[in-house]
Structure formats: C-alpha cells, structure tokens
C-alpha cells in the first residue's frame, strides 16, 4: 500500500468516525432536551455542577481503564465543552416554549391604560420624581409633564435605599398623593411595590406596579403579581443576565398576567463614571426574543443628568417602546437621587425632543 492510499484509507475511517460521533451527539442533545423539559417542570436550574462532576468522573474512570487512553486534561476539556453546550441548548429550547417568547408570527404586545398605551410603535414617556415628598412637590413636577404630553407619572412611595438611614418614602400617604394628582391631571400612576405584603395596597392606587432591580429574583413576589390584572413593569436586576430577566417575566406570565414590560435600567460593571452601564444590546434582544414592550430607565442607568437626553434617543433607536426618567421641581432639594433628576425646564425640553425624534425612527427599529 502506497503512503497516499494509506492516508486515503485513514481519512475514510476518520469520516466514518465523524458520522458515528454525529449520531451520538444527536442522541446526546435529544436526551439533554428531554432532561431540560423535566427540569423545567420541576423548576430546577439547567446547570448542575455536582451532576457534571459525577459524569466527568465516570468518563475519566472509563478512560483510565481503556488501552487507548487519552490524556485526562484533554478529555476533560472536550467533555466540559459538550456539557456547556448542552446546558445552553436546554436554554434555547426552553425559551421557545415560554409564554413571553416571540414565536413565529407573534406580534408585539401592547399595554393599554386609561390615559395611554405602551407598545405598538409610538414612543411612550414615563416621568416624575424619584420620591413623592409632598403634594406641592408632586403637582409642580407632574403638571408641566402633563402639559407637554406625558401620560405616565412615576414616583416612589416605598423607597428601597442602600442605607437604612436614608429617606424611605411616604408609603401609603405617597400612594394617595400619586393617585390624587394623577386623577386631577389625567395621568396613569407607575410606582414600585417592594414586598408581597404590600401588593394589595399598591395595586389599590397604582395603574402599573413596578418591580425594582433588587426584587427581580423575588419569585414569591413575581408569582403574586402574576395573579393580578394590572400591568407590571419589571426591571432587570443590576447583576442579572438577559435570560434571567426573561425568565423572571415568565414567572409573572405563568400566573396568567401577560401585561408585562421589561425594563433595562443598567447593569453593574467596573465602570465608575456612570451609576450603572446601560446595556442597549439588551433592548434590541428583548424586542427580538419576546413580544413584551421594553422600557429604558435612563436615570438609574446613568446616575447623572447630563447624559439623559442622548441616551434616551439611543434607547429609542435600539427599539425601546418607552423611556423613563426622573425629574423634580427643585432637584437640589430632592430627598433622594438629586444628582440624576432633571429640573422641569430640562424635562419638558426632553419630552418635546423625544416626540420630534420618535417620528424620525423607522417603526421596524422600534
């Protein structure tokens, strides 16, 4: 046999082995898909470090007993990559079965409220103070917004603060003020709910219940919100992946409440020039992967007012259905997040620019 014919024969053997490997991989990923489905039914995570260690141990033990033994480190690298890809495969299959997933032909979900809607092509604006501090402060902030065309009034009645000594909000008094001012001006109320015990109280006054970044993984709260018949604005956790945010939305949808908005509010990175890092790729991917309206909270993403306008326009260009920002009739005196709140002149100017800008963005990009 010539060297050329020997090489040809070995290549033929290699090709046959490739096909056998493919057949085994197809069976492997079919089993992985079924395992993923069972884990979803049991509400178990797809990744199981202990089980992967057990499987790798079995493989290395079998390798040690084989006459054609491979180096353990090389074999470990190969199978760890297979394990990793099978876990990712489970996640892809899972997303296709989610209620919030954009299946073939599914249109965008539009949330209709008494005074406006979010989704459907026209940019919505949600604005107001970080915290409700009193009726005068709230009215002086809300009235210019309403006159400029804003239909959604945001404001915190319950304020989760990093320090226990910071202003914690007016609680029910703040909710009452939000409702009174919004009704007087013809606006819808968007405010945060912090715990399961407060859901009934907040739902009594709010048109949209907001889940803050610290509560995105509060699954008990998400399950209760799934039983409500009110829209939920779900903020992505500051350290959460996009998939984790989508699965948090699925917790709400699985309870029967499909009126969910995903909110990108920046993620925590090593950057220090902004409060968080605004992930605009998440906006585009949330729109691509789900039917849910997407809101971008530019104030909390940045923590500084000088970049709010530019990033609001960038969010709309990335496909956001709504932008949310904070403003105050007297920002310097604000009891929380003074540095990131626009004054009313800046806020009204931004609203008008967004209205003008929205008409310039193709609907296919929203």
Buried (B, 14 or more C-beta within 10 A) or exposed (E): EEEEEEEEEEEEEEEEEEEEEEEEBEEBBEEBBEBBBEBBEEEEEBBBEEEBEEBBEEBBEEBEEEEEEEEEEEBBEEBEEBBEBBBBBBBEBBBEEBBBBBEEEEEBBBBEBEBBBBBBEBBBBBBBBBBBBEEEBBBBBBBBBBEBEBBBBBBBBBBBBEEEEEBBBBBBEBBBBBBBBBEEBEBBBBBBBBBBEBBEBBBEBBBBBBBBBBBBBBEEBBBBBBEBEBBBBBBBBBEBEBBEBBBBBBBBBBBEBBBBBBBBBBBEEEEEEBBBBBBBEBBBBBBEBBBBBBBBBBBBBBBEBEBBBEBBBBBBBBBBBBBBBBBBBBBEEBBBBBBBBBBBEBBBBBBEEBBEBBEEBEEEEB
